């Protein structure tokens, strides 16, 4: 999901029985995303403490992800979600943070490697064009990009002199 899709999730959008989430995509397009069972369990665990910790409503129209403000709750902003993702990825990935967009891209690449189905990927990521989805179909190109980025960290001439 995109950050704004996540920040706009409502309790009514969660379907634990079918293990899917109803998403409002770009341009107001409604979509359904399949979610892994462990991820759905994580959401259930969060919801179990959400009311007490954040004083959020359990009304179907209430936002899923909240933060406390004074004596009430408000939905997490896009910026707050980005900060949380950076904070926790840094804690779990050798002190290197990642953006939500990078996590989404990594998910898309891994999904494409597993499924090999570009149309399924398009549905899962909410793309309307195979051209956009094709960015995830060549993991070798992605690996080459990462290798090139690592080369930028220390100039080649310095490595040669060492």
CORHUNOR-V70543 format. One record per pair of residues at least 24 apart in sequence whose ideal C-beta (glycine too) atoms are under 7 Angstrom apart, sorted by the first residue. I is the first residue (numbers start at 0). J is the second residue. D is the distance in Angstrom with one decimal. If there is no record, write none. Layout:
i:I j:J d:D
i:I j:J d:D
This chain:
i:0 j:32 d:6.6
i:1 j:103 d:6.9
i:2 j:77 d:4.8
i:2 j:80 d:5.3
i:2 j:81 d:6.3
i:2 j:99 d:4.8
i:3 j:77 d:5.6
i:5 j:64 d:6.9
i:5 j:80 d:6.1
i:6 j:64 d:6.8
i:6 j:74 d:6.1
i:6 j:75 d:5.7
i:6 j:76 d:6.4
i:6 j:77 d:5.3
i:6 j:80 d:5.8
i:8 j:62 d:6.8
i:8 j:63 d:4.3
i:8 j:64 d:6.7
i:9 j:59 d:6.8
i:9 j:60 d:5.7
i:9 j:61 d:6.5
i:9 j:62 d:6.1
i:9 j:63 d:6.6
i:10 j:57 d:6.8
i:10 j:59 d:5.4
i:10 j:61 d:5.3
i:10 j:63 d:6.0
i:11 j:59 d:4.0
i:11 j:60 d:6.7
i:13 j:42 d:6.5
i:13 j:63 d:6.8
i:15 j:39 d:5.9
i:15 j:43 d:6.6
i:22 j:125 d:6.8
i:24 j:125 d:4.3
i:30 j:125 d:5.5
i:32 j:123 d:6.2
i:33 j:123 d:6.8
i:107 j:135 d:4.1
i:108 j:135 d:5.1
i:108 j:138 d:5.5
i:108 j:141 d:5.7
i:111 j:135 d:4.4
i:111 j:136 d:5.5
i:112 j:138 d:5.7
